[in-house]
Amino acid sequence: MSKTTPPKISPITQKLAAYIAAAPRKALPREVAEKTKHHILDTLAAMVSGSTLPPGQAALAYVKTLGGIKQASVVGSRMMTTTVNAALANAMMAHADETDDSHAPSLMHPGCAIVAAAMAFGEWHRHNGNALLRAVALGYDVGARLNISLGESAFRKVGHLTHCFGPTFGATATSAALCGFNTKQVRYALAYAAQQAGGLSSYARDTGHIEKAFDFGGMPARNGATAASMVAAGCTATDDILFGERGFYAAYDESARMGRAPEPSLLTRGLGSDYEIMRTNIKRWTVGSPIQAPLDSLLELIRAHDIKANDVEKLVVRVSITGANTVGDREMPDICMQHMCAVMLLDGIATFESAHDEKRMTHPKVLAVRKRIELVGDEDLQKLLPSRQGIVEIKLRDGRLVRHHTKAVRGTADNPMTRAEVDEKCYHLMVPVLGAKKSRALCNAIWNLDKLADARELRPMLQI
């Protein structure tokens, strides 16, 4: 190729880069902006509550060793550091627990990485609230489409971690938009995103949740912030990393072995008219995703039949086979199905406190109830994935049999939580860390994010 011959850019890359570059100037539909507020607040609340948990504390300890110029704040502390370091730490805090949102069709937790990156660059460049809303919605669109274009389920089955690939590209798109990149700069940022994309599904062997917090949140947030920061500093890169010889889609075509070849055209389909944040779930309960539907069903049965723990002879929980393998008899309370069902039977509800009380996992009363709980991986429910449905069947001591099937978990796209429900969840998550006054101020600020003049106004509400 001569020096005067322009590089060949694929139509898909051209369309994607142009959309990312133009996103800061395009207003969101009203319902999309409202839903984006829900997810920003939900993720910030996860950061705040997660700042006190081991993954959050580990992230803070790590970034303290890095130092760095003061560009952005670290939640739950007084620390200021670089955008890259802040994005990493805050994203790990957001996934320090099973509190943050999830996008079932693409098999990822988008908010922890994307919102963390948006907050870091929003602070650095002093963006207003509308810019944050548009950048966050953009990140969800790009991240989800990236995973889906790779054939998300097949891609995961061969060992790749969808929870890192999609969010890396999502956080990159968000960061690039907030940096005000033109289309060429966006393509460069995508190149750095592709070079950093990685992650293995072996994360499930991490019993301390710290590596998982990095894999799902910290790593993709760091990757996206790094990609944008390098381009902002003048770094150039491959003009079209996605296609061509040894490009991204050529390198990651292993999912074809599982019967689903990548479909790159899905990366740009519906951009600007079909918003993935509208298909993203917010957790009603601060527990692992497979436990959400059974807790919904169990609460319905408890309230409908006035059931107490001593009334139960046997309780059978049915979820997908994948779900049962993920949360069956785990060591941590918030990802252990049998424990959380036992706690709900004893308490009549499940709370953030009960989901994190490790001492109760060995309490005689809880163990006595757990003996009466059976978890079943159901083939029919497996076939319904990514819809994570759950069935609870209870045999009562008086001979009655009661059953409830949750088809649409509260907080999912098919059964979304209201603004009031999201506000209640987030406020109560944050109060133990920030106090009532700051927690209420932060909730109100996010509900009025479209009126916020400067992202730095949020900083004193998030720090202690």
GIBEL-V502536 format. One record per residue. N is the residue number from 1. BURIAL is + if it has 16 or more other ideal C-beta (glycine too) atoms within 10 Angstrom, else -. D_FIRST is the distance of its C-alpha to the first C-alpha in whole Angstrom. Layout:
N & BURIAL & D_FIRST
N & BURIAL & D_FIRST
//
This chain:
1 & - & 0
2 & - & 4
3 & - & 7
4 & - & 8
5 & - & 6
6 & - & 9
7 & - & 9
8 & - & 11
9 & + & 14
10 & + & 17
11 & - & 20
12 & + & 22
13 & + & 20
14 & - & 20
15 & + & 24
16 & + & 25
17 & + & 23
18 & + & 25
19 & + & 28
20 & + & 28
21 & + & 28
22 & - & 30
23 & + & 33
24 & + & 35
25 & - & 36
26 & - & 37
27 & - & 41
28 & + & 42
29 & - & 44
30 & - & 48
31 & - & 48
32 & + & 45
33 & + & 45
34 & - & 49
35 & + & 47
36 & + & 45
37 & + & 48
38 & + & 49
39 & + & 47
40 & + & 46
41 & + & 50
42 & + & 50
43 & + & 47
44 & + & 49
45 & + & 52
46 & + & 50
47 & + & 49
48 & + & 52
49 & + & 54
50 & + & 52
51 & + & 52
52 & - & 55
53 & + & 54
54 & - & 53
55 & + & 49
56 & + & 50
57 & + & 52
58 & + & 49
59 & + & 46
60 & + & 48
61 & - & 49
62 & + & 46
63 & + & 44
64 & - & 47
65 & - & 46
66 & - & 42
67 & - & 44
68 & - & 41
69 & - & 41
70 & - & 43
71 & + & 41
72 & + & 43
73 & + & 46
74 & + & 47
75 & + & 49
76 & + & 53
77 & + & 53
78 & - & 53
79 & + & 49
80 & + & 46
81 & + & 43
82 & + & 39
83 & + & 38
84 & + & 36
85 & + & 39
86 & + & 41
87 & + & 39
88 & + & 40
89 & + & 43
90 & + & 44
91 & + & 42
92 & + & 44
93 & + & 47
94 & + & 46
95 & + & 46
96 & + & 49
97 & + & 51
98 & + & 51
99 & + & 51
100 & + & 48
101 & + & 46
102 & + & 44
103 & + & 42
104 & + & 43
105 & + & 41
106 & + & 38
107 & + & 40
108 & + & 40
109 & + & 42
110 & + & 40
111 & + & 42
112 & + & 42
113 & + & 39
114 & + & 38
115 & + & 41
116 & + & 41
117 & + & 37
118 & + & 38
119 & + & 41
120 & + & 40
121 & + & 37
122 & + & 40
123 & + & 42
124 & + & 40
125 & + & 39
126 & - & 42
127 & + & 41
128 & + & 44
129 & + & 45
130 & + & 43
131 & + & 40
132 & + & 41
133 & + & 42
134 & + & 39
135 & + & 36
136 & + & 38
137 & + & 38
138 & + & 35
139 & + & 34
140 & + & 37
141 & + & 35
142 & + & 31
143 & + & 33
144 & + & 35
145 & + & 32
146 & + & 30
147 & + & 33
148 & + & 34
149 & + & 30
150 & + & 30
151 & + & 34
152 & + & 36
153 & + & 39
154 & + & 37
155 & + & 34
156 & + & 37
157 & + & 39
158 & - & 37
159 & - & 37
160 & + & 35
161 & + & 36
162 & + & 36
163 & + & 38
164 & + & 35
165 & + & 32
166 & + & 33
167 & + & 34
168 & + & 32
169 & + & 29
170 & + & 32
171 & + & 33
172 & + & 30
173 & + & 30
174 & + & 33
175 & + & 32
176 & + & 29
177 & + & 31
178 & + & 34
179 & + & 31
180 & - & 31
181 & + & 27
182 & - & 25
183 & + & 22
184 & - & 19
185 & + & 22
186 & + & 23
187 & + & 20
188 & + & 20
189 & + & 23
190 & + & 23
191 & + & 20
192 & + & 23
193 & + & 26
194 & + & 24
195 & - & 24
196 & + & 27
197 & + & 29
198 & - & 31
199 & + & 35
200 & - & 37
201 & + & 40
202 & - & 42
203 & + & 43
204 & - & 47
205 & - & 48
206 & - & 48
207 & - & 52
208 & - & 52
209 & + & 49
210 & + & 47
211 & + & 44
212 & + & 44
213 & + & 44
214 & + & 41
215 & + & 39
216 & + & 40
217 & + & 40
218 & + & 39
219 & + & 36
220 & + & 34
221 & + & 36
222 & + & 35
223 & + & 31
224 & + & 31
225 & + & 32
226 & + & 30
227 & + & 27
228 & + & 28
229 & + & 30
230 & + & 27
231 & + & 25
232 & + & 28
233 & - & 28
234 & - & 24
235 & - & 22
236 & - & 18
237 & + & 17
238 & + & 15
239 & + & 14
240 & + & 15
241 & + & 17
242 & + & 19
243 & + & 17
244 & + & 14
245 & - & 14
246 & - & 17
247 & + & 18
248 & + & 21
249 & + & 23
250 & - & 21
251 & - & 23
252 & + & 26
253 & - & 27
254 & + & 30
255 & + & 33
256 & - & 32
257 & - & 34
258 & - & 37
259 & - & 37
260 & - & 35
261 & - & 31
262 & + & 29
263 & - & 29
264 & + & 26
265 & - & 27
266 & + & 30
267 & + & 28
268 & + & 29
269 & - & 31
270 & - & 34
271 & + & 33
272 & - & 35
273 & - & 38
274 & - & 39
275 & + & 39
276 & + & 39
277 & + & 42
278 & - & 44
279 & + & 44
280 & + & 44
281 & + & 48
282 & + & 50
283 & + & 52
284 & + & 56
285 & + & 57
286 & + & 55
287 & + & 55
288 & + & 52
289 & + & 51
290 & + & 53
291 & + & 56
292 & + & 56
293 & + & 57
294 & + & 60
295 & + & 61
296 & + & 61
297 & + & 63
298 & + & 65
299 & + & 66
300 & - & 67
301 & + & 69
302 & + & 71
303 & - & 72
304 & - & 73
305 & - & 75
306 & - & 76
307 & + & 75
308 & - & 76
309 & + & 74
310 & - & 78
311 & - & 78
312 & + & 75
313 & - & 76
314 & - & 72
315 & + & 69
316 & - & 66
317 & + & 62
318 & + & 60
319 & + & 56
320 & + & 53
321 & - & 53
322 & - & 50
323 & + & 52
324 & + & 55
325 & - & 53
326 & + & 51
327 & + & 54
328 & + & 57
329 & - & 60
330 & + & 57
331 & - & 58
332 & + & 57
333 & + & 59
334 & + & 57
335 & + & 55
336 & + & 58
337 & + & 59
338 & + & 63
339 & + & 63
340 & + & 62
341 & + & 64
342 & + & 67
343 & + & 67
344 & + & 67
345 & + & 70
346 & + & 72
347 & - & 71
348 & - & 70
349 & - & 67
350 & + & 64
351 & - & 63
352 & + & 60
353 & - & 63
354 & + & 64
355 & + & 60
356 & + & 60
357 & + & 63
358 & - & 63
359 & - & 66
360 & + & 67
361 & + & 65
362 & - & 68
363 & - & 71
364 & - & 74
365 & - & 74
366 & + & 70
367 & - & 70
368 & - & 73
369 & + & 72
370 & + & 68
371 & - & 70
372 & + & 71
373 & + & 67
374 & - & 65
375 & + & 62
376 & - & 60
377 & + & 57
378 & + & 57
379 & - & 55
380 & - & 55
381 & + & 54
382 & - & 51
383 & - & 50
384 & - & 50
385 & - & 48
386 & + & 46
387 & + & 49
388 & + & 51
389 & + & 55
390 & + & 58
391 & + & 61
392 & + & 64
393 & + & 68
394 & + & 71
395 & + & 74
396 & + & 77
397 & - & 80
398 & - & 82
399 & - & 80
400 & - & 78
401 & - & 74
402 & + & 72
403 & - & 68
404 & + & 65
405 & - & 62
406 & + & 59
407 & - & 57
408 & - & 55
409 & + & 55
410 & + & 56
411 & + & 53
412 & + & 51
413 & + & 49
414 & - & 52
415 & - & 54
416 & + & 53
417 & + & 55
418 & - & 57
419 & - & 56
420 & - & 59
421 & - & 59
422 & + & 55
423 & + & 57
424 & - & 60
425 & + & 58
426 & + & 56
427 & + & 59
428 & - & 61
429 & + & 58
430 & + & 57
431 & + & 61
432 & - & 62
433 & + & 59
434 & + & 59
435 & - & 62
436 & - & 63
437 & - & 63
438 & + & 59
439 & + & 58
440 & + & 60
441 & - & 58
442 & + & 55
443 & + & 55
444 & - & 56
445 & + & 53
446 & + & 51
447 & + & 53
448 & - & 53
449 & + & 49
450 & + & 48
451 & - & 50
452 & + & 49
453 & - & 48
454 & - & 46
455 & + & 45
456 & + & 47
457 & - & 50
458 & + & 50
459 & - & 50
460 & - & 54
461 & + & 54
462 & + & 52
463 & + & 53
464 & - & 57
//
